[in-house]
Amino acid sequence: MPAPRGRATATNPATRFDPISVELDPNALEPDEQRQTSTQFFEDASRSILVRNDSPDVGFTWGVNPYRGCEHGCIYCYARPSHEYLGWSAGLDFETKILVKRKAPELLSRELRKKSWKPDVISLSGNTDPYQPAERRFKLTRGCLQTLRDHRNPVGIITKNHLVTRDLDILAPMAKLGLAHVFISITTLRNKIASAMEPRTSIPSRRLDAIEKLTKAGIPVGVMIAPIVPGLTDEELPAIAQAAAERGAVRAGYIMLRLPGPVAPLFQDWLDREIPERKDRILSRVREMRSGRLNDPRFRYRMKGEGIWAQTLARLFEVTCKRYNLNQPMPPLRTDQFIRNPSNQLSLFDQEPQDSA
Protein backbone atom coordinates (compact mmCIF):
# COMPACT_ATOMS: atom_id res chain seq x y z
CA MET A 1 0.00 0.00 0.00
CA PRO A 2 1.45 3.42 -0.94
CA ALA A 3 2.05 5.98 1.78
CA PRO A 4 -0.54 8.77 2.06
CA ARG A 5 0.43 12.08 0.51
CA GLY A 6 3.14 13.81 2.56
CA ARG A 7 3.80 10.77 4.78
CA ALA A 8 6.79 8.46 4.87
CA THR A 9 4.92 5.32 5.90
CA ALA A 10 1.53 3.78 5.25
CA THR A 11 1.52 1.33 8.14
CA ASN A 12 0.78 1.31 11.86
CA PRO A 13 2.54 -1.80 13.18
CA ALA A 14 1.60 -3.21 16.58
CA THR A 15 3.53 -1.80 19.52
CA ARG A 16 5.73 -3.67 21.98
CA PHE A 17 3.01 -3.19 24.59
CA ASP A 18 -0.12 -4.00 22.62
CA PRO A 19 -0.30 -6.91 20.14
CA ILE A 20 -3.44 -5.48 18.52
CA SER A 21 -3.04 -3.05 15.64
CA VAL A 22 -5.34 -1.49 13.05
CA GLU A 23 -4.45 -1.55 9.37
CA LEU A 24 -6.39 0.15 6.60
CA ASP A 25 -7.72 -2.04 3.79
CA PRO A 26 -6.68 -0.27 0.58
CA ASN A 27 -9.39 -2.08 -1.35
CA ALA A 28 -12.06 -0.49 0.84
CA LEU A 29 -10.81 3.08 0.40
CA GLU A 30 -11.48 5.65 -2.27
CA PRO A 31 -8.34 6.98 -4.07
CA ASP A 32 -8.49 10.29 -2.20
CA GLU A 33 -8.76 8.50 1.15
CA GLN A 34 -5.68 6.46 0.35
CA ARG A 35 -3.66 9.59 -0.36
CA GLN A 36 -4.66 11.84 2.54
CA THR A 37 -4.18 11.45 6.26
CA SER A 38 -4.81 14.50 8.41
CA THR A 39 -2.76 15.43 11.47
CA GLN A 40 -4.42 15.37 14.88
CA PHE A 41 -3.24 17.45 17.83
CA PHE A 42 -3.65 16.43 21.46
CA GLU A 43 -3.03 18.25 24.73
CA ASP A 44 0.00 17.06 26.67
CA ALA A 45 -0.56 17.60 30.39
CA SER A 46 3.06 17.12 31.43
CA ARG A 47 3.92 18.92 34.66
CA SER A 48 7.63 19.18 33.89
CA ILE A 49 9.51 20.12 30.74
CA LEU A 50 13.24 19.59 31.27
CA VAL A 51 14.59 16.20 30.23
CA ARG A 52 17.99 15.07 31.48
CA ASN A 53 20.29 13.22 29.10
CA ASP A 54 22.84 10.78 30.48
CA SER A 55 24.20 9.48 27.17
CA PRO A 56 27.91 10.11 26.57
CA ASP A 57 27.17 10.14 22.83
CA VAL A 58 25.10 13.32 23.01
CA GLY A 59 26.69 16.70 23.58
CA PHE A 60 24.14 18.17 25.97
CA THR A 61 22.69 17.35 29.37
CA TRP A 62 19.31 19.08 29.28
CA GLY A 63 16.64 19.12 26.61
CA VAL A 64 13.18 20.62 26.09
CA ASN A 65 10.66 18.97 23.78
CA PRO A 66 7.59 21.15 23.15
CA TYR A 67 6.03 18.39 21.02
CA ARG A 68 5.78 14.60 21.10
CA GLY A 69 5.54 12.93 17.73
CA CYS A 70 6.77 14.74 14.63
CA GLU A 71 4.94 15.68 11.47
CA HIS A 72 8.20 15.85 9.54
CA GLY A 73 7.75 12.09 9.24
CA CYS A 74 11.39 11.13 8.68
CA ILE A 75 11.23 7.40 8.02
CA TYR A 76 14.48 6.70 9.89
CA CYS A 77 13.66 8.77 13.00
CA TYR A 78 15.07 7.22 16.18
CA ALA A 79 12.29 8.93 18.21
CA ARG A 80 9.52 6.86 16.59
CA PRO A 81 9.58 4.13 19.30
CA SER A 82 8.78 6.73 21.98
CA HIS A 83 5.23 6.97 20.63
CA GLU A 84 4.60 3.40 21.73
CA TYR A 85 4.70 4.51 25.36
CA LEU A 86 1.61 6.60 24.58
CA GLY A 87 -0.30 3.60 23.24
CA TRP A 88 0.24 4.64 19.62
CA SER A 89 2.26 3.14 16.80
CA ALA A 90 5.77 4.16 15.74
CA GLY A 91 4.42 4.19 12.20
CA LEU A 92 1.79 6.53 10.82
CA ASP A 93 0.63 7.48 14.33
CA PHE A 94 4.02 9.07 15.04
CA GLU A 95 3.57 11.38 12.04
CA THR A 96 -0.11 12.19 12.51
CA LYS A 97 -0.82 12.21 16.26
CA ILE A 98 1.11 15.10 17.77
CA LEU A 99 1.05 15.93 21.48
CA VAL A 100 1.33 19.63 22.20
CA LYS A 101 2.76 20.95 25.47
CA ARG A 102 0.92 24.27 25.55
CA LYS A 103 2.43 25.20 28.90
CA ALA A 104 6.01 24.48 27.82
CA PRO A 105 7.28 28.11 28.15
CA GLU A 106 5.59 28.50 31.54
CA LEU A 107 6.95 25.17 32.80
CA LEU A 108 10.43 26.07 31.56
CA SER A 109 10.40 29.40 33.38
CA ARG A 110 9.27 27.64 36.54
CA GLU A 111 12.24 25.27 36.31
CA LEU A 112 14.73 28.07 35.69
CA ARG A 113 13.46 30.01 38.71
CA LYS A 114 14.15 27.13 41.09
CA LYS A 115 17.17 27.55 43.33
CA SER A 116 18.14 23.99 42.42
CA TRP A 117 18.68 24.95 38.75
CA LYS A 118 22.33 25.43 37.91
CA PRO A 119 22.68 27.41 34.65
CA ASP A 120 23.50 25.03 31.81
CA VAL A 121 22.98 24.73 28.06
CA ILE A 122 19.47 23.56 27.15
CA SER A 123 18.86 21.83 23.82
CA LEU A 124 15.80 22.38 21.66
CA SER A 125 14.82 19.64 21.31
CA GLY A 126 16.65 16.35 21.69
CA ASN A 127 13.84 14.07 20.58
CA THR A 128 11.55 15.57 17.93
CA ASP A 129 12.17 18.67 15.80
CA PRO A 130 11.26 21.91 17.62
CA TYR A 131 10.41 23.57 14.29
CA GLN A 132 8.16 20.87 12.87
CA PRO A 133 5.02 22.16 11.06
CA ALA A 134 3.00 22.33 14.30
CA GLU A 135 5.27 25.16 15.47
CA ARG A 136 3.79 27.53 12.90
CA ARG A 137 0.46 27.17 14.66
CA PHE A 138 1.38 26.79 18.33
CA LYS A 139 4.63 28.82 18.58
CA LEU A 140 5.78 26.87 21.63
CA THR A 141 9.42 26.75 20.57
CA ARG A 142 9.35 30.50 20.15
CA GLY A 143 7.82 30.82 23.60
CA CYS A 144 10.57 28.66 25.09
CA LEU A 145 13.21 30.76 23.34
CA GLN A 146 11.69 33.91 24.81
CA THR A 147 11.87 32.32 28.25
CA LEU A 148 15.51 31.33 27.78
CA ARG A 149 16.28 34.83 26.51
CA ASP A 150 14.63 36.45 29.51
CA HIS A 151 16.60 34.25 31.91
CA ARG A 152 19.76 34.58 29.81
CA ASN A 153 20.14 30.82 29.75
CA PRO A 154 22.11 29.41 26.76
CA VAL A 155 20.41 27.28 24.13
CA GLY A 156 21.51 24.93 21.37
CA ILE A 157 19.10 24.16 18.51
CA ILE A 158 19.09 21.43 15.91
CA THR A 159 16.44 21.43 13.20
CA LYS A 160 15.65 20.47 9.61
CA ASN A 161 13.22 23.33 9.14
CA HIS A 162 13.71 26.78 7.62
CA LEU A 163 11.14 28.04 10.14
CA VAL A 164 14.02 28.62 12.57
CA THR A 165 14.74 31.85 10.67
CA ARG A 166 11.40 33.24 11.89
CA ASP A 167 13.03 33.63 15.32
CA LEU A 168 16.07 35.64 14.24
CA ASP A 169 14.75 38.52 16.32
CA ILE A 170 15.29 36.39 19.44
CA LEU A 171 18.30 34.34 18.40
CA ALA A 172 20.47 37.17 17.09
CA PRO A 173 20.51 39.15 20.37
CA MET A 174 21.08 35.92 22.29
CA ALA A 175 23.99 34.98 20.06
CA LYS A 176 25.52 38.41 20.57
CA LEU A 177 25.68 37.60 24.29
CA GLY A 178 27.04 34.10 23.66
CA LEU A 179 23.72 32.40 24.40
CA ALA A 180 22.78 30.59 21.15
CA HIS A 181 24.08 28.09 18.62
CA VAL A 182 22.11 26.47 15.78
CA PHE A 183 22.80 23.27 13.82
CA ILE A 184 20.92 22.64 10.59
CA SER A 185 20.49 18.98 9.75
CA ILE A 186 20.96 18.01 6.09
CA THR A 187 20.67 14.39 4.96
CA THR A 188 20.80 14.82 1.20
CA LEU A 189 20.92 17.55 -1.44
CA ARG A 190 18.56 15.62 -3.73
CA ASN A 191 14.97 16.83 -3.50
CA LYS A 192 13.52 13.54 -4.69
CA ILE A 193 15.23 11.52 -1.96
CA ALA A 194 14.46 14.15 0.70
CA SER A 195 10.77 14.37 -0.20
CA ALA A 196 10.39 10.60 0.06
CA MET A 197 12.54 10.05 3.15
CA GLU A 198 11.70 13.27 5.06
CA PRO A 199 8.36 14.27 3.49
CA ARG A 200 7.43 17.37 5.54
CA THR A 201 10.83 18.87 6.22
CA SER A 202 12.19 21.90 4.40
CA ILE A 203 13.76 21.00 1.06
CA PRO A 204 17.60 20.95 1.03
CA SER A 205 17.96 24.36 -0.63
CA ARG A 206 15.82 25.94 2.08
CA ARG A 207 17.98 24.42 4.79
CA LEU A 208 21.06 25.89 3.13
CA ASP A 209 19.26 29.22 2.95
CA ALA A 210 18.58 28.95 6.70
CA ILE A 211 22.32 28.50 7.32
CA GLU A 212 23.02 31.63 5.30
CA LYS A 213 20.36 33.74 7.02
CA LEU A 214 21.42 32.64 10.50
CA THR A 215 25.06 33.35 9.70
CA LYS A 216 24.30 36.82 8.37
CA ALA A 217 22.40 37.52 11.60
CA GLY A 218 25.53 36.73 13.61
CA ILE A 219 24.42 33.35 14.93
CA PRO A 220 27.06 30.59 15.01
CA VAL A 221 25.83 27.82 12.72
CA GLY A 222 26.91 24.26 12.14
CA VAL A 223 25.70 21.55 9.79
CA MET A 224 24.71 18.10 11.02
CA ILE A 225 25.01 15.56 8.20
CA ALA A 226 22.61 13.09 9.68
CA PRO A 227 21.78 10.42 9.38
CA ILE A 228 24.15 9.18 6.75
CA VAL A 229 22.43 6.31 4.93
CA PRO A 230 25.20 4.02 3.67
CA GLY A 231 24.73 3.09 0.06
CA LEU A 232 22.38 6.02 -0.52
CA THR A 233 23.57 9.35 0.91
CA ASP A 234 27.13 8.62 2.07
CA GLU A 235 28.45 9.71 -1.33
CA GLU A 236 26.99 13.19 -0.73
CA LEU A 237 28.98 13.97 2.41
CA PRO A 238 31.59 16.19 0.66
CA ALA A 239 28.94 18.03 -1.37
CA ILE A 240 26.77 18.72 1.68
CA ALA A 241 29.78 19.96 3.63
CA GLN A 242 30.89 22.25 0.80
CA ALA A 243 27.41 23.71 0.30
CA ALA A 244 26.99 24.36 4.04
CA ALA A 245 30.44 25.95 4.33
CA GLU A 246 29.73 28.25 1.41
CA ARG A 247 26.63 29.50 3.25
CA GLY A 248 28.57 30.20 6.44
CA ALA A 249 28.57 27.04 8.54
CA VAL A 250 31.67 26.82 10.73
CA ARG A 251 31.37 23.31 12.10
CA ALA A 252 30.04 19.92 11.02
CA GLY A 253 28.98 16.68 12.62
CA TYR A 254 27.56 13.41 11.37
CA ILE A 255 25.61 10.39 12.61
CA MET A 256 25.34 7.00 10.95
CA LEU A 257 21.91 5.55 10.31
CA ARG A 258 20.61 3.47 13.21
CA LEU A 259 17.35 1.54 13.15
CA PRO A 260 16.15 0.79 16.69
CA GLY A 261 13.19 -1.48 17.42
CA PRO A 262 10.16 -0.79 15.21
CA VAL A 263 12.09 1.67 13.01
CA ALA A 264 13.87 -1.17 11.21
CA PRO A 265 10.77 -2.79 9.60
CA LEU A 266 9.36 0.64 8.77
CA PHE A 267 12.59 1.58 7.01
CA GLN A 268 12.75 -1.75 5.16
CA ASP A 269 9.17 -1.29 3.97
CA TRP A 270 10.09 2.22 2.80
CA LEU A 271 13.01 0.80 0.81
CA ASP A 272 10.68 -1.74 -0.83
CA ARG A 273 8.35 1.06 -1.93
CA GLU A 274 10.80 3.80 -2.85
CA ILE A 275 14.17 2.34 -3.92
CA PRO A 276 13.95 -1.47 -4.00
CA GLU A 277 17.00 -1.66 -6.27
CA ARG A 278 19.19 -0.30 -3.45
CA LYS A 279 17.61 -2.15 -0.53
CA ASP A 280 20.09 -5.03 -0.28
CA ARG A 281 23.09 -2.77 -0.63
CA ILE A 282 21.90 -0.32 2.04
CA LEU A 283 20.94 -2.96 4.59
CA SER A 284 24.13 -4.89 3.97
CA ARG A 285 26.23 -1.78 4.66
CA VAL A 286 24.27 -1.03 7.83
CA ARG A 287 24.83 -4.57 9.10
CA GLU A 288 28.54 -4.34 8.34
CA MET A 289 28.77 -1.30 10.60
CA ARG A 290 26.44 -2.69 13.29
CA SER A 291 28.02 -6.06 14.09
CA GLY A 292 25.65 -7.88 11.74
CA ARG A 293 22.53 -6.12 13.05
CA LEU A 294 20.49 -3.12 11.96
CA ASN A 295 21.00 -1.36 15.29
CA ASP A 296 23.78 -1.32 17.86
CA PRO A 297 22.68 0.38 21.10
CA ARG A 298 26.15 0.43 22.66
CA PHE A 299 27.54 3.80 23.67
CA ARG A 300 30.49 4.95 21.53
CA TYR A 301 29.30 2.79 18.61
CA ARG A 302 25.63 3.63 18.09
CA MET A 303 26.25 7.03 16.48
CA LYS A 304 29.26 6.20 14.26
CA GLY A 305 29.28 2.44 13.77
CA GLU A 306 32.40 0.29 13.55
CA GLY A 307 34.38 -1.68 10.98
CA ILE A 308 36.05 -0.76 7.73
CA TRP A 309 33.11 1.19 6.27
CA ALA A 310 32.70 3.24 9.43
CA GLN A 311 36.44 3.94 9.55
CA THR A 312 36.48 4.98 5.88
CA LEU A 313 33.59 7.35 6.39
CA ALA A 314 35.14 8.83 9.52
CA ARG A 315 38.33 9.53 7.59
CA LEU A 316 36.38 11.07 4.69
CA PHE A 317 34.54 13.30 7.16
CA GLU A 318 37.79 14.41 8.78
CA VAL A 319 39.43 15.28 5.46
CA THR A 320 36.29 17.04 4.21
CA CYS A 321 35.98 19.20 7.32
CA LYS A 322 39.61 20.21 7.03
CA ARG A 323 39.19 21.08 3.36
CA TYR A 324 36.12 23.29 3.91
CA ASN A 325 37.19 24.68 7.29
CA LEU A 326 34.30 23.03 9.10
CA ASN A 327 36.39 22.01 12.09
CA GLN A 328 36.29 25.39 13.79
CA PRO A 329 35.23 25.42 17.45
CA MET A 330 31.88 27.02 18.13
CA PRO A 331 32.09 30.06 20.42
CA PRO A 332 31.49 28.84 23.97
CA LEU A 333 27.98 29.24 25.29
CA ARG A 334 27.99 31.32 28.45
CA THR A 335 26.22 30.57 31.71
CA ASP A 336 27.63 33.46 33.76
CA GLN A 337 24.88 35.88 32.68
CA PHE A 338 22.00 33.82 34.01
CA ILE A 339 19.14 35.70 35.69
CA ARG A 340 16.96 33.57 37.91
CA ASN A 341 14.11 36.06 38.35
CA PRO A 342 13.81 38.44 35.39
CA SER A 343 12.24 41.65 36.67
CA ASN A 344 11.24 43.24 33.38
CA GLN A 345 11.07 40.93 30.40
CA LEU A 346 10.32 43.72 27.93
CA SER A 347 13.52 45.64 28.63
CA LEU A 348 15.75 42.82 29.80
CA PHE A 349 18.18 43.06 26.92
CA ASP A 350 18.81 46.70 27.72
CA GLN A 351 19.94 45.81 31.23
CA GLU A 352 23.39 44.92 32.45
CA PRO A 353 23.84 41.30 33.57
CA GLN A 354 23.16 40.77 37.25
CA ASP A 355 24.25 38.02 39.57
CA SER A 356 21.11 36.45 40.96
CA ALA A 357 21.95 32.78 40.96
C-alpha positions, 0 to 999 in steps of 0.5 A: 500500500502506498504511503498517504500524501506527505507521509513516509509510511503507510503502516501502523505496526503493533507496539511492543506493549499492545499486540493489537493493531489497526491496518487500513484495507486499501481495497475499501478506500477511495483513491483520495482517502488512500492519499490523505491522512490528516494530522491530529493534535492532542493536549499534553498535560506534562507537569515538567519540561526539562529532560535530562540526558545521560548518554555520553554520545550526546553533547548536551545534558538538558533538553526541552521537547515542546512536542511529542511525535513529529509531522516531519515524518522522517522514516528513519527517526530514532524517536519513533519508538517513543510513541509506543509509550503513549499507546500509539504506533511508531508508524503513521501514528508518530507522524499524525498524532502530535502531542502539544505541550501548551504550557512548555514556556511556563513550565520552563520558566518555573524550572529556571526560577528554582534555586536547584537549577544550575545554569547550563545549556538547554537543547531544543529539542533532543527528541523531535524537531522543535520547528516541525510544522506544528510550530507555525500554529502553536509557537511553543518553541518561540515561547521557550526561546523567549523564556531562555532569553529572559533568563539569559540561559544558553540554548543549542538548537538542531532542526531540519526546518527553515522556520528557525529563521522566523526567530532571528529577532530572538536568536540574534541578540542571544547569540551576541551575548554568547547564548545561542548556537544552531545546527541545521540537519541536512541528509541529502541535497537531492529533492527527490530523496528528501521528499520521500525520506523526510516528506514534511521537512524543508527541502535541502535548498531551504535548509542551506538558505537557513544557514546563510540567514542565520550566519548573516544575523551573527548566529554561530551555525553548524551543519549536522550531516545526519543520518548518513544512509550508507549506500544512498547518501554517504556519497553526498557527504563532501557536497553537503559539507561544501554547500553548508560551508559556502553558506557560512557554517563553521562546524560539522557533525555526522551520525550514521543511520541506526534503526532501533526497534520498530524503526527497522521494519518501517525503514525496510518497507520504505526501501521496498516502496521507494528504492527497492533496487538499493535495498540489499546494498543499504541494509548490507552496509548497515549490518557491516557497521552494526556487528551484523545487526540493523542497530547497535545500542552500545555507547560509543558505537551507536552514532558512528558504527564500527568496521572498515566502512565506518572507519572509511567514512570517519576519515572522509569526514575528517578530510572534508571538514579540514578542506572546507574549514568546518572544524572550527570550534563554536564560540562557547555558550555562556552561563555566567549571565544567568538571571533567575528572576527576570524583573522586566522581560520587555527591557531585559536586553537593555539591562546589564547582567546581574548576579542572581543565581 
